[in-house]
């Protein structure tokens, strides 16, 4: 059984030095009322501070001081965000039902609209001027030593080399082509990358010369030419800027053709070919045409039978020859041409065709018959009465000439 010692707590001694045990304890007296007051003041100060801080944050946004590089980065980020936002708006389909807006598509006329006439007019304005072979009238705007420039109404002027300014050698080039001179030119080369075309006055003159000689040849006209050269085959001459050639066989006297150089001859056109630039003339044909020009349709002629061919007779008309074709011989049936006429026989016939271009005369004896085949049965009677019978057919040829 244990023994209770009431003074056991008192008997416990604290550890430490004796000096510490001897030091008296200090007691701090704290007033409960003061403690409560201080606590309330601290809480009040905290609430007041929080309210003032909140007001300052709402009223004034703090401004951050950034250097230039950071500001550029921020601007770039903001622009990128704006771009992405606009792209998303474009990709997102528009729903008009959600917007509840009456949307009406209406096309309005703007500056890019124009009618068909304006469209065609625009095409004409932009159409290149100066196709090869085109004839254009322009004005000289500049003259240089090697050529000149002509305003032809295009986006660029036409250029004419000096050698294309005319035929032959041109003296006083700048004096002949003064500024403002109006002239007609031919386009010989289409426009280059700068829109400039090459034009020629010489080519236009030559084209007009070919057109002129072609028309003269068709009409059987005769021209006078000056012989300016010769070779073994014949003579050469100039015809409106074109080089003409007269073969020795087409001369009235071709034995000493060199002596004709420098003289003038009357010639006719034997061959005219602009494509091959071939111009052949004939003095003999000119003599023939001179004789043919005195003849007329329906005229009764007398001549000698030169030759008998399968298709008819060639009749000498005194320097010219006419063809009496078998289809124009008689209205009857024949077995052989020689049973009617023979070579060297003198006959009478009517002129039924005159071709001055080819130098050909067509003859007819069938029109002298009073009945079909009369020429075969009684040739002498037809020939004796040919003059009287020719008068009856004159009206027929006059009507034929009027119908042309």
C-alpha positions as semicolon CSV with decimal commas, in nm:
position;residue;x (nm);y (nm);z (nm)
1;X;0,000;0,000;0,000
2;X;0,147;0,314;-0,104
3;X;0,190;0,620;0,104
4;X;0,043;0,945;-0,019
5;X;0,265;1,237;0,009
6;X;0,073;1,561;-0,028
7;X;0,386;1,760;-0,048
8;X;0,527;1,556;-0,338
9;X;0,475;1,837;-0,588
10;X;0,649;2,074;-0,364
11;X;0,935;1,836;-0,332
12;X;1,002;1,838;-0,709
13;X;1,293;2,063;-0,779
14;X;1,356;2,231;-1,118
15;X;1,667;2,162;-1,307
16;X;1,920;2,434;-1,351
17;X;2,183;2,617;-1,172
18;X;2,141;2,745;-0,827
19;X;2,175;3,098;-0,949
20;X;1,877;3,053;-1,180
21;X;1,676;2,910;-0,903
22;X;1,741;3,203;-0,689
23;X;1,623;3,458;-0,965
24;X;1,267;3,575;-0,907
25;X;0,998;3,520;-1,173
26;X;0,870;3,826;-1,376
27;X;0,497;3,840;-1,422
28;X;0,349;4,036;-1,719
29;X;0,011;4,170;-1,654
30;X;-0,211;4,196;-1,975
31;X;-0,538;4,374;-1,964
32;X;-0,816;4,188;-2,145
33;X;-0,988;4,513;-2,239
34;X;-0,682;4,655;-2,412
35;X;-0,631;4,335;-2,602
36;X;-0,982;4,349;-2,745
37;X;-0,945;4,714;-2,844
38;X;-0,621;4,653;-3,030
39;X;-0,771;4,355;-3,213
40;X;-1,070;4,557;-3,325
41;X;-0,846;4,841;-3,448
42;X;-0,631;4,603;-3,651
43;X;-0,936;4,448;-3,816
44;X;-1,075;4,794;-3,895
45;X;-0,749;4,906;-4,047
46;X;-0,732;4,593;-4,265
47;X;-1,089;4,644;-4,394
48;X;-1,023;5,010;-4,468
49;X;-0,704;4,925;-4,656
50;X;-0,879;4,661;-4,865
51;X;-1,157;4,903;-4,960
52;X;-0,913;5,175;-5,060
53;X;-0,706;4,929;-5,268
54;X;-1,019;4,802;-5,447
55;X;-1,126;5,158;-5,531
56;X;-0,785;5,240;-5,671
57;X;-0,782;4,926;-5,889
58;X;-1,122;5,015;-6,033
59;X;-1,056;5,383;-6,096
60;X;-0,702;5,367;-6,227
61;X;-0,550;5,092;-6,440
62;X;-0,185;5,048;-6,378
63;X;0,037;5,148;-6,670
64;X;0,320;4,913;-6,741
65;X;0,638;5,059;-6,874
66;X;0,767;4,844;-7,160
67;X;1,058;4,882;-7,384
68;X;1,021;4,904;-7,768
69;X;1,092;4,536;-7,842
70;X;0,829;4,410;-7,594
71;X;0,576;4,658;-7,736
72;X;0,636;4,537;-8,093
73;X;0,585;4,177;-7,981
74;X;0,256;4,268;-7,814
75;X;0,136;4,456;-8,123
76;X;0,221;4,158;-8,343
77;X;0,029;3,922;-8,112
78;X;-0,275;4,151;-8,115
79;X;-0,268;4,176;-8,500
80;X;-0,238;3,797;-8,527
81;X;-0,538;3,751;-8,301
82;X;-0,740;4,000;-8,507
83;X;-0,645;3,821;-8,833
84;X;-0,742;3,481;-8,696
85;X;-1,070;3,626;-8,578
86;X;-1,149;3,772;-8,921
87;X;-1,059;3,441;-9,092
88;X;-1,291;3,253;-8,859
89;X;-1,568;3,500;-8,945
90;X;-1,513;3,435;-9,315
91;X;-1,518;3,058;-9,278
92;X;-1,832;3,067;-9,064
93;X;-2,145;3,061;-9,289
94;X;-2,390;3,343;-9,248
95;X;-2,719;3,242;-9,097
96;X;-2,972;3,509;-9,182
97;X;-3,243;3,338;-8,985
98;X;-3,045;3,386;-8,664
99;X;-2,983;3,748;-8,741
100;X;-3,350;3,802;-8,825
101;X;-3,259;4,059;-9,094
102;X;-3,431;4,105;-9,433
103;X;-3,136;4,067;-9,665
104;X;-3,187;4,146;-10,036
105;X;-2,922;4,087;-10,301
106;X;-2,920;4,377;-10,545
107;X;-2,667;4,423;-10,828
108;X;-2,580;4,784;-10,882
109;X;-2,409;4,934;-11,185
110;X;-2,053;5,022;-11,103
111;X;-1,763;5,168;-11,293
112;X;-1,670;4,827;-11,435
113;X;-2,002;4,778;-11,617
114;X;-2,054;4,880;-11,982
115;X;-2,287;4,780;-12,263
116;X;-2,208;4,588;-12,583
117;X;-2,142;4,899;-12,790
118;X;-1,888;5,020;-12,536
119;X;-1,727;4,678;-12,537
120;X;-1,693;4,678;-12,917
121;X;-1,562;5,031;-12,909
122;X;-1,298;4,927;-12,656
123;X;-1,195;4,640;-12,881
124;X;-1,163;4,872;-13,178
125;X;-0,948;5,111;-12,980
126;X;-0,711;4,832;-12,878
127;X;-0,712;4,665;-13,219
128;X;-0,364;4,671;-13,373
129;X;-0,334;4,917;-13,660
130;X;-0,135;4,810;-13,958
131;X;-0,181;4,457;-14,090
132;X;0,059;4,344;-14,361
133;X;-0,065;4,459;-14,701
134;X;-0,286;4,733;-14,557
135;X;-0,282;5,080;-14,712
136;X;-0,280;5,367;-14,461
137;X;-0,267;5,745;-14,493
138;X;-0,043;5,920;-14,240
139;X;0,171;6,224;-14,175
140;X;0,547;6,253;-14,145
141;X;0,641;6,338;-13,785
142;X;1,018;6,285;-13,786
143;X;1,293;6,251;-14,046
144;X;1,631;6,090;-13,981
145;X;1,926;6,008;-14,201
146;X;1,830;5,640;-14,241
147;X;1,452;5,675;-14,258
148;X;1,144;5,858;-14,137
149;X;0,850;5,811;-13,898
150;X;0,488;5,837;-14,009
151;X;0,191;5,886;-13,776
152;X;-0,064;5,624;-13,885
153;X;-0,302;5,656;-13,591
154;X;-0,165;5,365;-13,387
155;X;-0,010;5,356;-13,043
156;X;0,326;5,393;-13,213
157;X;0,428;5,557;-13,543
158;X;0,518;5,361;-13,854
159;X;0,883;5,348;-13,956
160;X;0,986;5,380;-14,321
161;X;1,346;5,292;-14,412
162;X;1,508;5,527;-14,659
163;X;1,522;5,259;-14,930
164;X;1,143;5,217;-14,905
165;X;1,065;5,586;-14,948
166;X;1,038;5,570;-15,328
167;X;1,163;5,427;-15,655
168;X;1,525;5,470;-15,761
169;X;1,777;5,694;-15,588
170;X;1,626;5,978;-15,385
171;X;1,827;6,297;-15,346
172;X;1,753;6,567;-15,086
173;X;1,579;6,312;-14,866
174;X;1,498;6,548;-14,577
175;X;1,375;6,820;-14,811
176;X;1,141;6,586;-14,999
177;X;0,980;6,449;-14,682
178;X;0,908;6,755;-14,469
179;X;0,740;6,737;-14,129
180;X;0,361;6,729;-14,163
181;X;0,369;6,587;-14,518
182;X;0,064;6,366;-14,574
183;X;0,137;6,047;-14,764
184;X;-0,010;5,706;-14,839
185;X;0,196;5,405;-14,737
186;X;0,176;5,027;-14,745
187;X;0,240;4,813;-14,437
188;X;0,512;4,561;-14,522
189;X;0,582;4,431;-14,170
190;X;0,342;4,400;-13,878
191;X;0,403;4,568;-13,544
192;X;0,682;4,463;-13,314
193;X;0,678;4,443;-12,934
194;X;0,670;4,824;-12,914
195;X;0,367;4,843;-13,145
196;X;0,564;4,989;-13,436
197;X;0,502;4,871;-13,794
198;X;0,726;4,903;-14,099
199;X;0,572;5,092;-14,390
200;X;0,679;5,156;-14,747
201;X;0,594;5,409;-15,015
202;X;0,794;5,212;-15,272
203;X;0,593;4,892;-15,222
204;X;0,270;5,087;-15,261
205;X;0,389;5,239;-15,590
206;X;0,484;4,897;-15,723
207;X;0,149;4,747;-15,620
208;X;-0,035;5,026;-15,797
209;X;0,187;4,975;-16,104
210;X;0,098;4,604;-16,120
211;X;-0,272;4,688;-16,091
212;X;-0,236;4,941;-16,370
213;X;-0,052;4,714;-16,615
214;X;-0,293;4,426;-16,541
215;X;-0,585;4,649;-16,633
216;X;-0,404;4,773;-16,947
217;X;-0,327;4,417;-17,057
218;X;-0,689;4,312;-17,007
219;X;-0,811;4,599;-17,223
220;X;-0,550;4,532;-17,491
221;X;-0,389;4,872;-17,451
222;X;-0,059;4,961;-17,616
223;X;0,219;5,151;-17,439
224;X;0,541;5,324;-17,542
225;X;0,854;5,210;-17,355
226;X;1,214;5,330;-17,354
227;X;1,463;5,048;-17,404
228;X;1,729;5,075;-17,132
229;X;1,920;4,748;-17,169
230;X;1,965;4,423;-17,354
231;X;2,087;4,067;-17,312
232;X;2,117;3,765;-17,532
233;X;1,746;3,687;-17,506
234;X;1,605;4,032;-17,575
235;X;1,558;4,387;-17,446
236;X;1,474;4,539;-17,107
237;X;1,268;4,845;-17,029
238;X;1,092;5,027;-16,743
239;X;0,713;5,027;-16,712
240;X;0,589;5,248;-16,426
241;X;0,874;5,133;-16,204
242;X;0,845;4,768;-16,312
243;X;1,112;4,586;-16,511
244;X;0,975;4,470;-16,844
245;X;1,131;4,224;-17,089
246;X;1,084;4,200;-17,468
247;X;1,202;3,867;-17,617
248;X;1,387;3,886;-17,950
249;X;1,115;3,669;-18,105
250;X;0,860;3,940;-18,024
251;X;1,050;4,213;-18,209
252;X;0,964;4,315;-18,561
253;X;1,334;4,301;-18,637
254;X;1,533;4,106;-18,382
255;X;1,849;4,059;-18,582
256;X;2,036;4,360;-18,444
257;X;1,846;4,416;-18,120
258;X;2,140;4,587;-17,947
259;X;2,096;4,889;-18,172
260;X;1,745;4,947;-18,033
261;X;1,878;5,043;-17,686
262;X;1,787;5,404;-17,614
263;X;1,494;5,401;-17,856
264;X;1,120;5,397;-17,789
265;X;0,902;5,107;-17,900
266;X;0,525;5,058;-17,902
267;X;0,452;4,729;-17,734
268;X;0,163;4,524;-17,597
269;X;0,143;4,309;-17,285
270;X;0,220;3,945;-17,353
271;X;0,231;3,818;-16,990
272;X;0,156;3,996;-16,665
273;X;0,215;3,804;-16,337
274;X;0,243;4,014;-16,016
275;X;0,314;3,709;-15,799
276;X;0,623;3,603;-15,994
277;X;0,695;3,965;-16,094
278;X;0,701;3,861;-16,455
279;X;0,623;4,126;-16,716
280;X;0,671;4,023;-17,080
281;X;0,601;4,264;-17,369
282;X;0,570;4,221;-17,744
283;X;0,620;4,454;-18,040
284;X;0,456;4,207;-18,277
285;X;0,146;4,182;-18,066
286;X;0,127;4,561;-18,059
287;X;0,118;4,559;-18,440
288;X;-0,154;4,293;-18,431
289;X;-0,364;4,485;-18,181
290;X;-0,328;4,798;-18,390
291;X;-0,486;4,607;-18,676
292;X;-0,746;4,447;-18,453
293;X;-0,850;4,782;-18,316
294;X;-0,972;4,874;-18,663
295;X;-1,197;4,568;-18,673
296;X;-1,544;4,530;-18,527
297;X;-1,791;4,252;-18,456
298;X;-2,004;4,146;-18,756
299;X;-1,754;4,283;-19,003
300;X;-1,703;4,075;-19,321
301;X;-1,335;4,006;-19,391
302;X;-1,146;3,829;-19,669
303;X;-0,834;3,625;-19,611
304;X;-0,620;3,331;-19,709
305;X;-0,634;2,992;-19,541
306;X;-0,294;2,954;-19,374
307;X;-0,337;2,615;-19,208
308;X;-0,593;2,341;-19,160
309;X;-0,611;2,192;-18,809
310;X;-0,833;1,926;-18,654
311;X;-1,036;2,195;-18,480
312;X;-1,058;2,451;-18,766
313;X;-0,880;2,690;-19,004
314;X;-0,631;2,973;-18,948
315;X;-0,701;3,265;-19,179
316;X;-0,447;3,537;-19,264
317;X;-0,600;3,882;-19,227
318;X;-0,299;4,080;-19,346
319;X;-0,060;4,070;-19,052
320;X;-0,310;3,914;-18,813
321;X;-0,461;3,570;-18,807
322;X;-0,815;3,463;-18,727
323;X;-0,950;3,124;-18,623
324;X;-1,247;2,971;-18,803
325;X;-1,345;2,699;-18,557
326;X;-1,529;2,390;-18,685
327;X;-1,824;2,472;-18,458
328;X;-1,867;2,803;-18,648
329;X;-1,805;2,662;-18,994
330;X;-2,151;2,532;-19,096
331;X;-2,484;2,432;-18,946
332;X;-2,470;2,103;-19,135
333;X;-2,281;1,781;-19,068
334;X;-1,931;1,745;-19,213
335;X;-1,702;1,446;-19,250
336;X;-1,376;1,633;-19,308
337;X;-1,271;2,000;-19,292
338;X;-1,075;1,967;-19,613
339;X;-1,391;1,898;-19,815
340;X;-1,487;2,262;-19,750
341;X;-1,165;2,472;-19,759
342;X;-0,804;2,400;-19,846
343;X;-0,476;2,574;-19,763
344;X;-0,410;2,883;-19,981
345;X;-0,778;2,928;-20,065
346;X;-0,926;3,282;-20,036
347;X;-1,246;3,288;-19,832
348;X;-1,488;3,535;-19,673
349;X;-1,602;3,519;-19,311
350;X;-1,768;3,725;-19,041
351;X;-1,578;3,848;-18,731
352;X;-1,759;3,695;-18,437
353;X;-1,506;3,759;-18,155
354;X;-1,228;4,009;-18,082
355;X;-1,001;3,940;-17,782
356;X;-0,746;4,220;-17,759
357;X;-0,582;4,077;-17,446
358;X;-0,499;3,748;-17,616
359;X;-0,472;3,901;-17,964
360;X;-0,727;3,656;-18,099
361;X;-0,995;3,695;-18,365
362;X;-1,284;3,453;-18,401
363;X;-1,445;3,398;-18,743
364;X;-1,779;3,253;-18,852
365;X;-1,918;3,131;-19,187
366;X;-2,223;2,944;-19,057
367;X;-2,410;3,275;-19,018
368;X;-2,376;3,331;-19,394
369;X;-2,587;3,023;-19,474
370;X;-2,955;3,056;-19,560
371;X;-3,009;2,687;-19,478
372;X;-2,823;2,427;-19,277
373;X;-2,530;2,276;-19,469
374;X;-2,557;2,523;-19,759
375;X;-2,182;2,590;-19,742
376;X;-2,116;2,219;-19,809
377;X;-2,365;2,196;-20,099
378;X;-2,301;2,528;-20,274
379;X;-1,991;2,700;-20,132
380;X;-1,947;2,937;-20,429
381;X;-2,299;3,082;-20,394
382;X;-2,244;3,154;-20,027
383;X;-1,915;3,329;-20,096
384;X;-2,061;3,537;-20,385
385;X;-2,357;3,655;-20,175
386;X;-2,150;3,698;-19,855
387;X;-2,162;4,082;-19,860
388;X;-2,541;4,094;-19,884
389;X;-2,590;3,819;-19,629
390;X;-2,352;3,994;-19,387
391;X;-2,586;4,295;-19,377
392;X;-2,866;4,075;-19,245
393;X;-2,650;3,956;-18,953
394;X;-2,528;4,304;-18,855
395;X;-2,826;4,364;-18,627
396;X;-2,747;4,039;-18,444
397;X;-2,392;4,151;-18,359
398;X;-2,509;4,498;-18,259
399;X;-2,743;4,343;-18,004
400;X;-2,464;4,118;-17,878
401;X;-2,238;4,420;-17,830
402;X;-2,508;4,606;-17,637
403;X;-2,562;4,312;-17,402
404;X;-2,198;4,319;-17,285
